[in-house]
Amino acid sequence: MNDAFHTGARAATEAMRAVFPPTPLQRNAHLSDKFGADIWLKREDLSPVRSYKLRGAFNAMRKQQGQDLFVCASAGNHAQGVAFMCKHMGVKGVIFMPVTTPQQKIQKTRIFGGDQIEIHLVGDYFDDTLRAAQDWCAREGGHFLSPFDDLDVIEGQASIGVEVEDQLGRMPDHVILPVGGGGMSSGVSTWFGDRTHCVFVEPAGGACLRAALGARQPVTLDHVDTFVDGAAVGRIGEKTFELLRNTRLSDVLVLSEDRISTTIIEMLNLEGIVLEPAGALAVEAVGDIASFVRGRTVVCVTSGGNFDFERLPEVKERAQRFNGVKKYFILRLPQRPGALKDFLEILGPEDDISRFEYMKKSARNFGSVLIGIETQRPDNFAHLFARLDAGGYTYTDITNNETLAQFVI
């Protein structure tokens, strides 16, 4: 372990205690039983700003004594950390956020910062927001606070590892770290060094670490899916990648956005734990290494809990699609009396219609109908489609056709 980094991370952790207490490290009985392992959650979702981002903001800002203007770009969590510290330190903050940022995160940022901050909503994607913030800072002055690509921020995020080691009283066998721009993952993994096995997990729509490892340098993704907004970064940081460049590809897991949704629902329903999509990454990733971690101690960093409950219907929908219990299809339905009744009789006892909409009403003999079906078990669909085939119906399953689905669903 780098002695200077170790000393800095320890000092940052101790300094934080004047502002906020350590986040809990909690053993989770449900996950431990489910995977036959000793699984602990590092509850960054229970920090004062409901994410770990407060750590990096605190450390970077405390090292800029005398500075009275700070500028940042954030999808929400870094913004809240900076806003919290601006109010605590009595300095001004100018915060740039994507236009697509959930309202819950925007409102909380305003609450944490009060009169000390102003917010600018710019860009549909984080990288656009970042450029706008850097341009403004270059024109107007102030100290730019990178959400991840800053050594002081990285050092601050490493305090998670310091606390885990102190709270557990021993080395965990595995630590699972979500990855966005790499600030937290690089800091915590550098703290542990070779003393424990770190696993990194990214959303499929923002797998910038895996892309960088493949190219041996940071690269810009062609497209970023903003669903996992706390980790939807199109290019990993230069400084963070330097700390992560020796990561094995086999230690980087990539999860689909729909799959992540299943964990949000599971943890909410079974454990009463509210996780944002990025906060659920580490928990869902345990399933990919279940056979490897059996009987071992695993720490999952639940990186944030800033979840806008207006998104819950979308999360539920994604989870149902991933679990195979909800599908959408386009059906050609005869335009005659009794045709709808005939179709309804084909449905099984566990099949429910969640969507029914005529897409073309001018056809004389047949009409195209968009139908959404929810059921209790995935194999019910095989039986339903078999009955539709036997009845001579023409239909197209569009559940996983993203291009078509975004226009009609």
N, C-alpha and C positions, 0 to 999 in steps of 0.2 A: 504494500500500500504506500502511496506517496505520502511522506511524513508531513509535508506542508499542507496538502489537501486535508489530511486527517486532522491536523491541528486547527485549520480554518473551519472545518465543518463542526468540530467540537465546540469551538468558540462561538460560532453562530448559534448553535443549539442552546448554549447556556445564556446567550444574550436574549434569545427569544422569550425566555421565561419571565422577563420583565413586562412582556406584552400579552402573551397567551400561554396556556399550559400545554403539555404534550397531548397529542390526540391519543385516544385509547387503542390498545392492542388487545383484541378480544378473540378468544377461542370460539369458533362457531361449531356448535354441536351438530347442526343439520348437515353442513358440508363435510365435517369430519366423518360422520356416519355414512354419508353418501359415497365418499371416495375411499374410506378405510384409511384415512390419514389424520394427522394432527394439524388441522387447518386453522390459521389465525387470520383475522382481518385487521389491517392497519387502517383505522377509521378516519381517513383524511376528510371524509364527508362530514365529520363532526368538528372540524376546525371552526373558528369564529366566522369565516367566510364560506364554510362548507366545501372547501377544497384545499389542496396542499399549496396553492399558488401564493398564499400569504407568506410562506417561508422565504421564497426567493425574493419577493418584493421587499420584505423586511430587511434581508441581509444586504441587498444592493443599495437600498436607500439609506441604511444606517452608515454605509461607507462613503456617502456623499454629504458629509457634514458641511453646512453652509449653503447647500443648493436649495433654492426655494421654488423651482419649477421642474416638474417631472412630466414626461410624455411617454405614453405607451400605446400599443395596439394589442387587442385581445378579443377572443371569441366570447369572453365573459368572465372566466375564473381569475385570470391574471388581472383583469380590470378591477375586480372586487378586492383583490389583495392590495393593489396599488391604491385604490380609493380608501380602504381601511387605514393604510399607513399614512396617506396624505392627511386624513383627519387627525390621526394620532399624533403626527409630527407637526401639524399646523402649517403645512406647505401646500402649494397649488399643484393640481394635477390636471392634465389635458389627456383625455382617454378616447382613443379611436376604436370603434367596434363595427363589425360587419352589419350591414342592414338586416341580414338574416338571423342575427342573434336573438334567441328567445327573450320575450318581454320580461320574463321573470328575472333574467340575469341583468338586464338593463336597469330595471327598477331597484334591484338589490344594490347595484353599483352606486346608484344615486343615493340610496339610503346610507350606505357605508361612508361615502365621501362627503355628503352634504354640500355646504357652500364652498368646500375646498376644491371641488372638481367641476369640469365641464366635459360633456360627452359629445362626440361627433360620430354619427353613423355614416360610414363610407364603405362601399364595395360589397359585392355579393359573397366574395370568398376572402378568407383571412389574409392571403398573400397580397390582395389588392389593398386591404386595410392597412397592412404593415407598411407598404410603400407610401401610402398617404400620410401616415403618422411620421415616418422618417423624413419625408419632404417638408412637412409642417415644422418639425423640430429643427431642421437645417435652416429654415427661413427665420423662425421666431426665437430660436434659442431654447435653453433648457437641457436637462439630462434625459436621454432616451433610455427607457427601461425595457430591454428586450424580454419577451415572455419566456424565452428559454436560452437564447444564444449569447449568454453573458456569464463569465466565470463566477461572478459574485452571486448571480441567480442560481447557478448550478450548485455552488457551495451551500447556499441556503436550502435548496431542495434535498441535499445530502443529509440534512438533519433528520429526515425520515429514517434513514438507516441507523443513525446514531441512537434514536429513540427505540427502534426495534431491538437493537442489540441490548440496550439497557433494560428495556421492559421484559424481554424474554429471558434475559439472564444467561443466554447461550446463543450459539449460532444456529439459525434455521438451516435446514438442508436445502431449501429452495425459497427464493423470493420471486414473485411474479409481478412484473412492472408494466403498466400501460405506457405506450409511447405515442407522443404527439410530435413536438419539435425536438424532444430528447432531453430537455432540461432535468426533469426528475429522474428519468431512467439512467442518464449518464452519471448524475450525482450520486444516486443510491448505489449503483453497481460499482462505481469507483470507490465508494466507502467500503463496501464489502470485499472488493478485490477478488482474490481466489479463495476467500474463506467460506464462501457459500456459492451455490449455483443460481445464477440469475436467469430468468426466462422473461423475454420481452414479447409484448402482444400489441398488435396494431389492428385497426379496422381495415377491412378490405378496400374501402374507398379512400384510404389515406395512409397506405403502407409505404411511407417514405424511407423508413430505416431499411427495410428489405431491399428497396430499389437502390439505395445508396450502397449497401453492402455488395449488391450484384455488380454495380458500376465502379466500386472502390472509391467513390467520391459522391458528395451530395448531388442529387439530380432533382429536377422539377417534374412532378407528376403531370400527366396530360389532363387528368380530371380528378377532382376531389369531391367525394360525397360528404355533404355537411351534416348528415344525420348524427354522427358521433362528433358533435361540434367541439367538444373539449380535446379531441385528438385529430381533428380534420385539418392536417397541415400538409401542404403540397411539396414541401422541401425541408428536410431535416437541417438543423443548424450546423454551421461549419465547426464551431467549437464543440458542440455536443457530439458530432460525428467523430472528431478526433479522439474522444474518450470511448467511443463505441465501435471504432473501426475494426477491432479484433474480435468482435462478436461473431460467433458461429451462426451461419444461416439456420442451422437446426434448432437454435435457441430463440428464433424469432417466429412467433405464431401470428397468423393472419386470420381474423374471424369476420364472417359476413355480418352486415348490419342487422339483418333479420334475426340471426342467431343470438346476437348480443341482446336483442329485445326480450328473448325468452328468459334471460337471467334477471333483467330489470323486473319483469312480472313475478318471477319466482321469489326473488328476495323481498319484494314488496308484500306479496301475499303470505309467504311462509314466515318471514323473519321481521316484517315491519320495517325494513331498511330501505330508505329511498336513495336510489343511485341514479345518477345521470348516465347516459350511454357510455361515456369514457370511464366512469367509475365502476361499471360492470365488467369491463374488459378482463381484468385479472381474475375475477371469480369464474367467468365462463371458460377461461383458458385452462382451468384445472382439469376439465374433462379431456383435453388433448394429451395430457401427460399423466392421466390417472393411474395407469399401470406402473409408471415409473416412480410415482410419489407414494404409493401405498406403504403405510407404516412409517412414513417420514413426516418431518415437521415442515409445513409450508406456510409462508406469509404472503397473503394477497393484499396489495395496496389498493384499497377502494378510494380512488383519487378524488372523487367529487360527488356531491349530492345535490347540485343545483339543477333540479329537474322541474320543468314547467309542466304541471299536470294537464294543461291544455293539449300536450303532446301524447297523453296516455292512450287515446283511441288509436293513434298511429302506431304506437309501440305495441299495443295489443294486436293490431292487425298484422304487423310484421311477425310477431311471435306465432300467431296462428298459422300464417303462411309457412313459416319455417317448420313448424311441427306437423304440417300436412293436414290440418283440420279445417282449413278454409281455402276455397278455390273460387276463381272467377272464370267463367267461360261464356262464349257467344254462341247462342243456340238459334237455329232456324226453326221457327215455330209456325205451323200451318195457321192461316187466317180463316178459321172456321169456328162456328159455335162448338164449345166443348173441348177445344184443343188444349186450353190451359188446364182444364180439369183432368184431361188424360195425362198431361205432364206431371201434375201434382201427385197422381197416383203412383208414378214411378219412383218418387222419393222414398227413402227408407225411413224407419221410425226415429232415427237419430239425426236425420238431415233437416236443417232449417234454412229457409230462404232469407238471406240478409240484404239482398239487392235484387230488384227486378225492374228493368227499364227497357222499353222499346227503343231501339236505336234508329229504325227506319219504319215509318208507319204508312208509307205510300204503296208498299208492295201489295199486289192483288191476291197472291196465293200464299206467300210466306212473309214473315217478318223477322228481322234480326233482333234478338233479345239479349241484353247483358244481364247475366245472372250471377249472383254471389251465393255460395252455399257454405254454411258452417255445419260441422258434424262433430261427433264425439271421438271418433277413432279414425286415423288416416286410411285404414283399409276399407272404410265405408265407401270411399270414392271409387275404388276398383269395382265394387258391386254396382254402384250407381251408373258408372260409365258402361258397364256390361248390359244393364237394362236399357240404357239409351240406345246402344248399338242394336240390341234385339228389337227395339221399337222403331228402328229406321231413322232415328233422329240424326241430324248433322250438327256438329258442335265443334268448337275450338277452345282448348284450354289456354287462357292467356295469363294465368297466374304469375308465371315467371318471365313473361314478355314485357320487360321494363319499358321499352319504347311505346308499345301499344297501351300498356296499363296506365302510363302517366296521362294519356289523353282521354281514356274512357272510364277509368276507375276513380 
